[in-house]
Amino acid sequence: MSKTVLITGANGFIGKNLVKYIMGNTSWNVIALDKTQKDDLGDGGGRYKDYCVDLLNKNDFSKIVEPFDYVVHLAAQKDVSGSYADIGPYITTNVLGTANLLDWLRTKPFDKMINFSTAAVIGANKLIVDENAKYDPMNPYAGTKAAQELICISYANTFQLPIVNVRIDTPFGPCQPEKNLVPTIINNMINNQPIKFYGKDVPFSNEFCSRNWVYVDVISKNIINILINETKKAIEKFPIHIVGYTCSIPYMFGMIKQFIDTTYSKFEWFLVDEKSHVSDQHLKYDLRSFYSNEQPIEQFKESIKETVEWYKNHYIKN
């Protein structure tokens, strides 16, 4: 019997790719929620419904009359840099919006919910990180995501909602907004514009300016696996980290460069001072979750190639 998944933030970067992955790789139905509506898929052959829903408006939930089996909560205020100037919208969307969603969900029958979060809730530069790492948010945005996780845990405990907190580090792939790092590198490289790196000048070391890069289709595949996993009681006790491939930003730069076929070398280093908002996000994982396997280098290279080709075809203007 086909399942139905309700996705909040369905028109965002990860949401768009998740919808596309589900429609192309499963027989599931999708109920897409977002503050903006897009009819890119039409009705998906009867498998896709698109609702304009603002999580801050409780009345909007009454639009949804279809039953659903799963929930993936992606909707969030995500721009990290903006949280330094004004945390208000982040608290409103990430905390209050999530609470409104949960208040509605506790009146509905469903099998499992994924609350999508970030590894930034446990900080940075940790020698070893496992599923039981303590909260240590590295920026105001991460503080609101930590609060969002705790709200979900409280509803799971109080109302027995089947919620799993899922974290990632740095996502990349098609449809990501141009202001993000990977699209910026691709765009600037093709158009011969300088790229500024912040951190210690060790261009091809994985020990500094390191990220765990997670390709968006890897995220989608693991989201589906987590939703259908039958041992949900065992994994609700700790957050799940979806892990991709760990390397430094300059190493990622070099990987992208080989698929653009260019002699570009205009990258500059700016040392980080103690007052800077820029932080090394290097984390070393020691995870027990079976969703934590690092992406093999061959798959990582192929995902970078696919990403570069997508931006060359869609966004890049020479």
TITORVO-930723 format. One record per residue: residue number from 1; residue in three letters; x, y, z of N, C-alpha, C in turn. Coordinates in pm, whole numbers. Atoms other than C-alpha are relative to their C-alpha. Example, Ala and Ser with C-alpha at 12.3 -4.5 7.8 and 13.67 -1.06 7.14 Angstrom:
<atoms>
    k    r    n_px    n_py    n_pz   ca_px   ca_py   ca_pz    c_px    c_py    c_pz
    1  ALA      89    -119       0    1230    -450     780      90     120       0
    2  SER     -82    -119      -6    1367    -106     714     -77     109      73
</atoms>
This chain:
<atoms>
    k    r    n_px    n_py    n_pz   ca_px   ca_py   ca_pz    c_px    c_py    c_pz
    1  MET      84    -120       0       0       0       0      88     125       0
    2  SER     -83    -120      11     141     340     -99     -14      89     122
    3  LYS      -2     -90    -114     238     583     175     -17     145     -46
    4  THR      10    -143      26     174     956     197      87      74     100
    5  VAL     -89     -77     -85     434    1199     331     -34     147     -10
    6  LEU      23    -143      -7     362    1555     441     134      69      23
    7  ILE    -130     -67      -6     660    1788     386     -21     149      20
    8  THR       3    -145     -18     689    2137     534     125      60     -63
    9  GLY    -114     -61      67     919    2384     361      31     -68    -132
   10  ALA     -19      85     119     865    2185      42      57      77    -119
   11  ASN     -55     -77     111     973    2471    -186     141      52      29
   12  GLY    -138     -35     -29    1310    2517     -17      96     -92     -73
   13  PHE    -104      78      69    1638    2371    -140     -13    -150      26
   14  ILE      10     143     -32    1617    2038      44    -140     -51     -31
   15  GLY     137      41      26    1238    2027      13     -25     -32    -146
   16  LYS      18      24     143    1238    2059    -367      63    -131     -43
   17  ASN     -71     122      39    1496    1785    -402     -62    -125      62
   18  LEU      65     114     -64    1318    1558    -154    -127     -37     -75
   19  VAL     123      27      76     988    1594    -341      34     -70    -132
   20  LYS     -41      59     128    1162    1518    -671      48    -143      19
   21  TYR     -54     134     -26    1341    1216    -519    -114     -98      31
   22  ILE     112      87     -35    1021    1073    -370     -84     -32    -123
   23  MET      84      21     118     824    1121    -691      69     -90    -102
   24  GLY     -73      78      98    1100     959    -896      45    -137      45
   25  ASN     -59     125     -52    1206     674    -667     -93     -82      88
   26  THR      97      74     -80     895     566    -474    -138      11     -64
   27  SER     141     -12      42     521     518    -523     -78      86      98
   28  TRP      64     -80    -104     448     752    -231     -73     121     -58
   29  ASN      67    -126      27     210    1047    -239      65     109      85
   30  VAL     -62    -113     -69     331    1393    -132    -103     109      26
   31  ILE      74    -121     -36     148    1669      54     104     105      32
   32  ALA    -104    -101     -12     369    1976      11     -54     126      64
   33  LEU      39    -121     -71     340    2266     255     111     104     -12
   34  ASP     -96    -110       2     509    2602     207     -78     130      -1
   35  LYS      66    -131       2     434    2973     240     -26      47    -143
   36  THR      21     -31     141     460    2992    -139     -36    -128     -73
   37  GLN      40     116      78     301    2758    -392      67       2    -136
   38  LYS     -55      15     134     462    2627    -709     -62    -123     -63
   39  ASP      67     111      67     294    2406    -966      92     -71     -99
   40  ASP     -97      63      89     611    2263   -1120     -40    -143     -36
   41  LEU      33     140      21     476    1911   -1082    -146     -22     -41
   42  GLY     142      20      21     108    1976   -1149     -54     -80     116
   43  ASP      47      87    -109     -67    1705    -952      81    -128       8
   44  GLY     -86     118      -6     210    1452   -1017     -74    -129     -30
   45  GLY      78     120      29     -36    1208   -1168     -90     -40     114
   46  GLY      87      27    -115    -259    1239    -864      75     -29     128
   47  ARG     -82      35    -118      30    1181    -622      48     123      77
   48  TYR     -60    -121     -57     111    1544    -538    -105     106      27
   49  LYS      87    -111     -36     -86    1812    -351      86     110      61
   50  ASP     -81    -114     -40      54    2160    -290     -89      99      76
   51  TYR      79     -92     -81     -78    2380      -6      84     120      42
   52  CYS     -63    -121     -52       6    2740      83     -32       7     149
   53  VAL      19       6    -145      55    2709     460     113      75      69
   54  ASP     -95     -71     -85     227    2950     700     -11     -63     138
   55  LEU       4      69    -130     319    2761    1017     -36      94     114
   56  LEU      34     -96    -104     263    3080    1215    -150      32       3
   57  ASN     145     -20       6    -104    3085    1111     -70    -134      22
   58  LYS      59     129     -34    -282    2800    1287    -121     -33     -88
   59  ASN     118      24      83    -590    2843    1068      36     -65    -133
   60  ASP     -42      57     128    -387    2741     761      -3    -153       0
   61  PHE      -5     147      -6    -368    2380     883    -135     -62     -37
   62  SER     133      54      31    -743    2340     828     -16     -29    -149
   63  LYS       5      26     145    -673    2338     451      29    -146     -31
   64  ILE     -49     135      28    -522    1990     479    -101    -102      52
   65  VAL     104      96     -39    -789    1723     480      43    -145     -25
   66  GLU     -44     136      33    -595    1423     342      73     -63     119
   67  PRO     -81      71    -101    -456    1158     579     143     -16     -50
   68  PHE    -140      19      38     -81    1102     583      66     -95      99
   69  ASP     -72      98     -82     163     844     717     123      60      66
   70  TYR    -126     -55     -47     482    1046     758       1     152     -10
   71  VAL     -20    -145       4     590    1403     825     150      27      -6
   72  VAL    -138     -48       3     919    1569     727      -5     151      19
   73  HIS       8    -143     -34     956    1910     892     130      70     -39
   74  LEU    -117     -70      52    1199    2114     682     -12     152      14
   75  ALA      22    -145      -2    1044    2462     713      80      65     113
   76  ALA     -82     -67    -100    1282    2698     892      54     131     -54
   77  GLN     -79    -117      35    1452    3034     893     145     -44       6
   78  LYS    -127      73       8    1795    2919     776     124      88     -19
   79  ASP    -117     -81      31    2023    3212     684      78      32     127
   80  VAL     -76     -12    -124    2289    3188     955      44     144      26
   81  SER     -55    -134     -18    2441    3533     898    -105      98      49
   82  GLY     106     -90     -42    2106    3706     943     -34     -12     148
   83  SER      34      21    -141    2066    3557    1291      87      82      94
   84  TYR     -85     -84     -83    2356    3767    1420     -62     138      20
   85  ALA      57    -135      -6    2169    4089    1343    -136       2      68
   86  ASP     137       1     -55    1814    3988    1442     -45    -144      16
   87  ILE      38     139     -25    1728    3657    1605    -151     -20       2
   88  GLY     145       8     -15    1358    3740    1627     -69     -91    -100
   89  PRO      68      86      98    1241    3583    1296      37    -148      14
   90  TYR     -45     138     -16    1442    3270    1375     -74     -67     116
   91  ILE      76      53    -113    1276    3224    1712    -146     -22     -42
   92  THR     141       8      40     933    3293    1560     -25    -120     -91
   93  THR      21     108      97     969    3050    1268      41    -135      54
   94  ASN     -56     130     -36    1189    2776    1411     -59     -57     128
   95  VAL      53      48    -128    1042    2756    1761    -153       6       2
   96  LEU     146     -12      -6     688    2894    1752     -67     -72    -117
   97  GLY      57      69     115     621    2765    1400      -1    -151      20
   98  THR      -6     145     -29     734    2417    1504    -103     -40     105
   99  ALA      99      30    -104     518    2429    1817    -141      -2     -58
  100  ASN     132      -1      64     214    2522    1606     -23    -127     -82
  101  LEU      11     123      78     284    2231    1372     -27    -120      91
  102  LEU      15     113     -91     315    1989    1665    -136       0      68
  103  ASP     134      -8     -59      -7    2116    1825    -105     -56     -96
  104  TRP      93      54     100    -184    2031    1500      21    -150     -18
  105  LEU     -31     141      25      -6    1698    1453     -49     -91     113
  106  ARG      42      88    -108    -103    1570    1796    -149     -33      -6
  107  THR     141      35      23    -464    1564    1674     -14     -94    -119
  108  LYS       4      81     121    -368    1351    1372      73    -133      21
  109  PRO     -74     127      -5    -271     985    1336     108      -4    -108
  110  PHE    -109      17      97      67     930    1168     105     -91      60
  111  ASP     -95     101     -44     354     682    1188     132      57      51
  112  LYS    -129     -55     -43     665     900    1218      20     140     -57
  113  MET     -37    -134      45     792    1256    1193     150      17      12
  114  ILE    -139     -42      -7    1142    1375    1109       3     150      20
  115  ASN     -27    -142     -21    1236    1710    1258     141      27     -49
  116  PHE    -129     -21      65    1517    1840    1041      78     109      71
  117  SER     -81     -91     -79    1800    2008    1229     141      10     -59
  118  THR    -135     -26      46    2168    2097    1203     103     -45     103
  119  ALA    -108      38     -91    2494    1969    1349      54     119      77
  120  ALA     -47    -120     -70    2563    2331    1451     -56      12     141
  121  VAL      54      -6    -137    2350    2270    1762      98     -56     101
  122  ILE    -100      55     -93    2646    2080    1909     133      70     -14
  123  GLY    -120     -82       4    2903    2344    1818      94     -36    -112
  124  ALA    -101      21     103    3227    2306    1628     131     -41      65
  125  ASN    -135      35     -44    3585    2181    1653       2    -104     112
  126  LYS       4     106    -100    3488    1878    1859      88    -117     -46
  127  LEU     -87     112      36    3738    1592    1870     -81    -122     -37
  128  ILE      86     115      28    3468    1326    1886    -144      41      25
  129  VAL     142     -31     -13    3095    1370    1828     -79    -129     -17
  130  ASP      90     113      17    2836    1100    1889    -144      49      21
  131  GLU     140     -38      -7    2458    1094    1914     -39      62     133
  132  ASN      31     -52    -133    2469    1190    2283      76     129      32
  133  ALA     -73    -125     -22    2678    1507    2236     -92     106      60
  134  LYS      79    -104     -67    2559    1797    2454     -20     120     -93
  135  TYR      26    -122      76    2406    2110    2310     107     105      28
  136  ASP     -99    -106      -9    2661    2383    2241     -12      85    -126
  137  PRO      26     -68     128    2508    2604    1966     110     100     -37
  138  MET    -113     -81      44    2772    2781    1759     -40     137     -53
  139  ASN      47    -131      44    2556    3077    1650    -147      14      41
  140  PRO     141     -18     -40    2210    3231    1721     -97     -89     -76
  141  TYR      85      91      78    2051    3033    1437       0    -139      62
  142  ALA     -11     134     -58    2181    2710    1587     -70      -7     135
  143  GLY      72      -2    -128    2040    2816    1924    -148     -23     -19
  144  THR     143      21      25    1690    2831    1775     -28    -142     -48
  145  LYS      19     138      44    1738    2490    1611      12     -97     118
  146  ALA      -8      81    -122    1845    2344    1946    -132       8      76
  147  ALA     130     -17     -66    1528    2490    2097    -108     -78     -74
  148  GLN      97      75      80    1330    2338    1809       9    -149      30
  149  GLU     -18     142     -35    1479    1995    1883     -63     -31     135
  150  LEU      52      23    -136    1388    2028    2251    -152       7       3
  151  ILE     146      -6      10    1031    2132    2167     -53    -133     -51
  152  CYS      43     129      56    1001    1815    1958      13    -112     102
  153  ILE     -18     102    -103    1142    1600    2237    -109      10     106
  154  SER     103     -19    -104     895    1753    2484    -136     -51     -48
  155  TYR     127      50      53     600    1674    2255       3    -152     -14
  156  ALA     -12     146       7     731    1323    2200     -23     -62     137
  157  ASN      15      52    -136     748    1271    2576    -141      19      55
  158  THR     130     -34     -58     419    1441    2661    -116     -66     -73
  159  PHE     113      47      80     196    1329    2375      32    -128     -77
  160  GLN     -43     124      66     387    1016    2259       3      14    -152
  161  LEU     -15     -17     144     444    1163    1915     128     -68     -48
  162  PRO    -118      73      50     683     947    1708      93      93     -80
  163  ILE     -85    -101      63     943    1218    1637     146     -41       9
  164  VAL    -144      24       5    1306    1173    1532      69     129     -42
  165  ASN     -82    -114      40    1552    1463    1529     113     -47     -91
  166  VAL    -102      38      99    1780    1441    1223      87     122     -29
  167  ARG     -94    -110      21    2093    1655    1177      90     -25    -120
  168  ILE    -103       6     103    2324    1733     887      98     114      22
  169  ASP     -95    -110      -4    2630    1953     842     -27      96    -116
  170  THR       7     -96     111    2668    2128     504     -57     -66    -124
  171  PRO      61      61     118    2424    2031     227      43      71    -128
  172  PHE     -26     -61     130    2490    2092    -142     -73     -81    -107
  173  GLY      65      69     110    2336    2003    -477     -81      96     -84
  174  PRO      82     -83      88    2099    2131    -748    -104      80      78
  175  CYS     106     -88     -53    1856    2416    -670      40      78     125
  176  GLN     -40     -75    -118    2060    2554    -380      14     148     -36
  177  PRO     -12    -143      30    2039    2937    -361     143      41     -30
  178  GLU    -131     -39      51    2328    3112    -532      91      58     108
  179  LYS     -83     -62    -103    2446    3284    -211      76    -104      83
  180  ASN     -68     103     -76    2553    2949     -62     140     -29     -56
  181  LEU    -142      13      33    2916    2839     -71      28     -72    -131
  182  VAL     -30      77     121    2918    2572    -342     -46      72    -127
  183  PRO      37     -78     119    2710    2774    -594      88     123     -22
  184  THR     -87    -117      12    2928    3078    -518     134     -39     -62
  185  ILE    -127      46      56    3246    2882    -590     -15     -29    -149
  186  ILE      22      35     140    3103    2747    -916     -17     126     -84
  187  ASN      29    -122      75    2972    3085   -1029     124      87     -16
  188  ASN    -118     -87       5    3285    3283    -940     112     -62     -82
  189  MET    -106      67      75    3515    3024   -1090     -24      12    -150
  190  ILE      32      -9     141    3336    3022   -1423      13     143     -51
  191  ASN      -3    -140      41    3314    3402   -1432     127      72      42
  192  ASN    -132     -53     -30    3673    3450   -1314      -4     111     107
  193  GLN      10     -93    -111    3575    3632    -994      70     -60     122
  194  PRO     -73      53    -116    3776    3603    -668     -91     -68     101
  195  ILE      70      70    -107    3669    3367    -392      79      21     129
  196  LYS     -66     -27    -128    3744    3454     -29     -27    -114      98
  197  PHE      11     102    -103    3814    3181     225      39      62     134
  198  TYR     -31     -51    -133    3814    3253     596      53    -114      85
  199  GLY     -58     104     -84    4046    3051     817     150      -5     -16
  200  LYS    -144      16       6    4400    2921     836      42     -46    -140
  201  ASP     -43      26     137    4597    2903     510      69    -136     -11
  202  VAL     -50     137      20    4635    2527     469     -86     -62    -110
  203  PRO      97      24     107    4472    2482     127     -50    -141     -18
  204  PHE      51     133      28    4451    2106     103       9     -92     123
  205  SER       6      77    -123    4439    1997     465    -145     -20      40
  206  ASN     135      25     -50    4128    1838     611     -13      35     148
  207  GLU       3     -30    -142    4215    1960     959     -49     141      30
  208  PHE      44    -136     -22    4111    2323     910    -108      36    -103
  209  CYS     109     -41      90    3805    2489     757     -71    -122     -58
  210  SER      55     126      47    3658    2142     734    -152      -2      14
  211  ARG     144      20      -5    3297    2050     663     -31    -146     -32
  212  ASN      55     127      45    3096    1734     633    -104      34    -106
  213  TRP      83     -39     113    2944    1784     287     -99    -111     -32
  214  VAL     103     101      20    2612    1605     233     -78      33    -127
  215  TYR      73     -20     127    2475    1571    -120    -149     -16      25
  216  VAL     141      -7     -32    2105    1646    -128     -73    -132     -28
  217  ASP      64     129      24    2009    1309    -281      35    -103     108
  218  VAL     -35      84    -115    2198    1136       2     -93      31     116
  219  ILE      94     -40    -104    1981    1335     242    -137     -62     -28
  220  SER     132      52      35    1663    1234      56      -8    -151      21
  221  LYS      -2     146     -15    1758     865      46      -5     -40     146
  222  ASN      -3      35    -143    1834     859     418    -127      40      72
  223  ILE     128     -38     -59    1515    1047     506    -101    -111     -21
  224  ILE      94     109      28    1314     773     337      34    -122      85
  225  ASN     -40     116     -81    1516     501     513     -39      17     146
  226  ILE      35     -26    -140    1459     665     851    -151     -11      20
  227  LEU     146       5     -13    1086     699     789     -53    -143       2
  228  ILE      55     136      11    1035     334     697      68     -99      94
  229  ASN     -70      90     -91    1276     189     952     -94     -55     106
  230  GLU      92      63     -93    1084     -59    1166      46       7     145
  231  THR     -51      -2    -138    1310     -26    1472      -3     143      55
  232  LYS       7    -142     -37    1192     329    1538      11      20     151
  233  LYS     -10     -17    -145    1172     272    1914     145      14      44
  234  ALA    -141      -4     -38    1549     222    1927      67     131     -39
  235  ILE     -70    -118      48    1637     536    1734     -63     130      47
  236  GLU      60    -122     -48    1399     783    1897      75      58     120
  237  LYS     -67     -42    -122    1630     804    2199     115      95     -24
  238  PHE    -109     -93      28    1901    1003    2023     -16      56    -142
  239  PRO      10     -58     134    1932    1233    1720      83     -79    -100
  240  ILE     -70      69     107    2043    1087    1389      77     102     -83
  241  HIS     -81     -84      87    2327    1246    1193      13     -67    -136
  242  ILE     -23      48     136    2324    1202     815     136      55     -44
  243  VAL    -138     -38      28    2691    1206     716      30     -17    -148
  244  GLY     -38       6     141    2833    1278     371     148     -28     -16
  245  TYR    -144      16      19    3202    1333     291      71     117      67
  246  THR     -69    -103     -76    3441    1523     517     127      45     -71
  247  CYS    -121     -58      57    3699    1755     363       0     150      25
  248  SER     -11    -144     -20    3823    2113     385     -67      76    -113
  249  ILE      57     -86     104    3672    2403     192      95      10    -120
  250  PRO     -90      -5     117    3988    2440     -25       5    -131     -78
  251  TYR       4     130      70    3977    2067    -102    -125      -8     -86
  252  MET     124      -4      77    3616    2108    -211      17      91    -121
  253  PHE     -32     -92     109    3733    2404    -421      72     -75    -113
  254  GLY     -76      75     100    3983    2176    -598     -83    -104     -71
  255  MET      87     100      61    3722    1907    -656     -93      63    -103
  256  ILE      88     -70      94    3484    2157    -818      78      42    -124
  257  LYS     -82     -53     109    3765    2302   -1028      25    -105    -108
  258  GLN     -33     101     100    3843    1970   -1196    -118     -30     -93
  259  PHE     116      24      87    3486    1951   -1333     -38     124     -80
  260  ILE      23    -120      80    3494    2304   -1470     108      16    -106
  261  ASP    -109      -3      98    3822    2255   -1657      49     143     -21
  262  THR     -45    -137       4    3974    2591   -1576     134      13      71
  263  THR    -127     -28     -68    4308    2738   -1469     -20     101     113
  264  TYR      35     -98    -103    4128    2959   -1217      80     -22     128
  265  SER     -75      11    -126    4332    3036    -904     -21     121      90
  266  LYS      23    -124     -75    4181    3356    -761     -69     -25     134
  267  PHE      57      10    -134    4117    3243    -407      95      67      99
  268  GLU     -74     -80     -98    4226    3457    -113     -36     -47     140
  269  TRP      22      39    -139    4267    3380     256     -11     123      88
  270  PHE      14    -104    -100    4147    3605     535       0     -67     136
  271  LEU     -11      64    -130    4259    3506     882    -116      41      90
  272  VAL     114     -23     -87    3982    3477    1138      49      53     134
  273  ASP     -36     -49    -133    4010    3690    1452    -104     -48     101
  274  GLU      86      53    -105    3844    3616    1785    -141      57      -5
  275  LYS     131     -64       4    3555    3855    1718     -79     -37    -124
  276  SER      67      33     125    3470    3709    1381    -116     -97      22
  277  HIS     113      93      -5    3139    3531    1324      29    -128     -75
  278  VAL     -34     117      79    3313    3285    1096      70    -103      88
  279  SER     -56     103     -88    3396    2956    1265      30    -127     -76
  280  ASP     -34     132      53    3570    2636    1169    -103    -100      52
  281  GLN     105      93     -40    3304    2366    1173      48    -144       6
  282  HIS     -53     136       7    3534    2067    1187     -55     -87     113
  283  LEU      51      97     -96    3370    1771    1359      48    -140     -39
  284  LYS     -35     140      24    3489    1413    1394    -109     -86      63
  285  TYR     116      77     -44    3209    1160    1420      39    -139      48
  286  ASP      -7     138     -47    3185     841    1620    -145     -42      25
  287  LEU     143      21      -6    2827     742    1544     -36    -147      -7
  288  ARG      47     138       0    2638     421    1610    -119     -20     -96
  289  SER     113       9      90    2342     501    1386      43     -58    -135
  290  PHE     -38      59     128    2340     295    1067     -23      97    -116
  291  TYR      14    -103     104    2257     615     875     127      84     -11
  292  SER    -113     -90     -16    2601     756     955     118     -31     -91
  293  ASN    -115      36      84    2823     590     695      40     115     -92
  294  GLU     -48    -110      84    3039     848     518      -9     -38    -146
  295  GLN      12      24     144    2982     884     145     135     -35     -60
  296  PRO    -127      36      64    3256     705     -55      48     110     -94
  297  ILE     -59    -106      81    3494     931    -247     -52      -3    -143
  298  GLU      47       9     139    3373     801    -585    -139      61     -13
  299  GLN     134     -57       2    3012     889    -504       4     150      24
  300  PHE     -14    -142     -29    3120    1225    -364      42      76    -126
  301  LYS     -45     -64     124    3304    1313    -685    -114       7    -101
  302  GLU     110       2      96    3005    1212    -895    -107     102      39
  303  SER     100     -96     -44    2771    1425    -682      46     143     -26
  304  ILE     -53    -132      33    3000    1727    -728     -15      26    -149
  305  LYS      13     -14     146    3005    1668   -1104    -144      31     -38
  306  GLU     141     -24      31    2624    1652   -1116     -43     140      43
  307  THR      33    -133     -49    2600    1970    -909      56     108     -92
  308  VAL     -63     -97      90    2844    2161   -1131     -77       8    -131
  309  GLU      72       1     127    2659    2053   -1446    -136      67      13
  310  TRP     132     -61     -20    2324    2161   -1301      12     152       1
  311  TYR     -14    -146      -9    2448    2512   -1218      45      60    -133
  312  LYS     -42     -50     131    2618    2549   -1554    -120      11     -94
  313  ASN     117       1      89    2285    2468   -1721    -111      94      45
  314  HIS     114     -74     -53    2056    2671   -1494      29     143      45
  315  TYR     -22    -128     -66    2221    2961   -1313     112      84     -59
  316  ILE    -122     -71      35    2555    3051   -1462     -18      82    -126
  317  LYS       5     -89     116    2572    3350   -1696     140      51     -27
  318  ASN    -136     -42      34    2905    3404   -1867       2     146     -51
</atoms>
